[in-house]
Amino acid sequence: MEGKKDHFSTILDSTADGVFTVDKEWRITSFNKSAERITGFSKEEAIGQYCYEIFRTNVCMDRCSLRETMQTEQNIINKELNILDRYNQEVPISISTAVLRNAKGEIIGGVESFRDLSLIKELDKEIHEKYSFQDIITKHPSIVNIFRILPDIARSEATVLIQGESGTGKELFTQAIHNLSSRRDGPLVKVNCGALPETLLESELFGYVKGAFTDAKHDKPGRFKLAEEGTIFLDEIGDIPPGIQAKLLRVLEGKEYEPLGGISTIKADVRFVTATNKDLQKMVRLGQFREDLYYRLNVVKIDLPSLKERRTDIPLLIEHFIGKFNKKTEKEIQGLSAEAMNVLMNYFYPGNIRELENIIEHAFILCKGALIQWKHLPSHLRDQKVPVTENGSIKEMEEKHILSTLQRYGGNMTKAARELGIHRTTLWRKLRRMKTL
Amino acid sequence: MKVAIPINGDRIAPRMSLAKEVIVVNLQGKGEIEREEVDISHLHPIEVPDFLASKGVTKVIAGGVDWHLQEIFKLHNIDVTWGIIGNVDEVLTFYQQKGLQLGMGPCPPRRRRRRFRGFHF
């Protein structure tokens, strides 16, 4: 009997899918090697615990699949959900459940197998651009502060203007506002105003009726119509031509418009979120943007800092991208050499986070070892190599960064810790280790 | 010091963002002065740090905590010890006696002293 049990656990441990079993009290009774890998909990830690305290899925309390299976005795196959692993990372998984019976056929518990979908979901996100604000990697107080006020902004119906350089995450915040708003069940329609010529932009936004122009063979609804009861995101709003600015103002003021060639007025039940990388205020001063439209758009303004303004996030983002590309390329790159890190910490990133991601992707192609070296970085970065001192280790760089931040805040540990994105006691511990205290 | 713990019955809620209730415990030294159960089901998870800060909470002991939430807690100078699994009372006792570590997982249950039943030869 013992030998048979060992045999089964060997088989379970050799499968790529996570497998665990529970008793009727929901306590875990077995936990295979893949389950350890996916959840981050060891078998010893997991066994005897309630399954919902180890897996922490988004449906554990209300819509548990294993509970459903044990009640209905119906297997569930390939249901997708998210767990929270030991390190607080959301892991998308697909689960299958079945009941567990003893030799007499009595139900003694349940069995669940699960597959890690992280890579598939990552690729899916890239293809379909299904990013959410959970994808914003930051510890910078200015952005965390935005997270804090986001539910209030989302709940209001106010028009939002997001200002920030290209690649700072304007679209992610729009997605977040939409998802947190009462319009979340409606559509989120995105329009890049800078990518379309004036006539096309007009027909795209407002739609047209049959016969409005030579090729208008049938009615076509505009983006405002498609965004009905949802949110419309007008990206690159600073690029819209003056003619459309006037029409847009009317939609914002009266919530109504007429399609091209149409005579009847249509009500627009949409919420506006707009974004730009231009200085609209300056454009108003120069007469390039209507002042009344600017004030209509600028009800709630969110300013997103560029990456060079939040340098403390660079190591965090690098770690995130290394993890992402490790999964994608099946490499096992551990990090960056001090020299490469030094270059990335001092670069000015005109393309912001998107550019940093491209740099890491470039390095991944060239890197064959465990560490990304200076030579693996794109040539334009290697040209601006920052000289590394003899003792230029990451630890030394961290120490220098801590000391300069402290100096900037006149020795105020609370403010310095906030800027560094670490807790005050962590800063105190680091300073003590550096023998500064 | 006021400590908040998201709860699910008598256990620590597995995930802070899904918790509907927290208990706020006022601790002094090794004793407990006051305990209050607070409904947070009406709040969006992002609003919970603001709410707890307004109640004077300076520490949170929780199961899984989404990192966005952790950062917002930091803004309010609320220290978060996440990754704790166990019975609320046992975790509180353990915290007061030995302290808790981030991500420590299952909290060892309180050891019950075995009754002395005499020597056996």
Interface residues (C-beta under 8 A of the other chain):
Chain A: F41 E45 Q49 Y50 Y52 E53 I54 F55 R56 N58 C60 M61 L84 R86 Y87 N88 E90 F133 Q134 I136 T138 K139 P141 V144 N145 F147 R148 L150 P151 L180 T414 R418 G421 H423 R424 T425
Chain B: N8 R11 I12 P14 R15 L18 H44 I46 E47 P49 D50 G63 G64 V65 D66 W67 H68 Q70 E71 I72 K74 L75 N77 D79 W82 G83 I85 G103 G105 P106
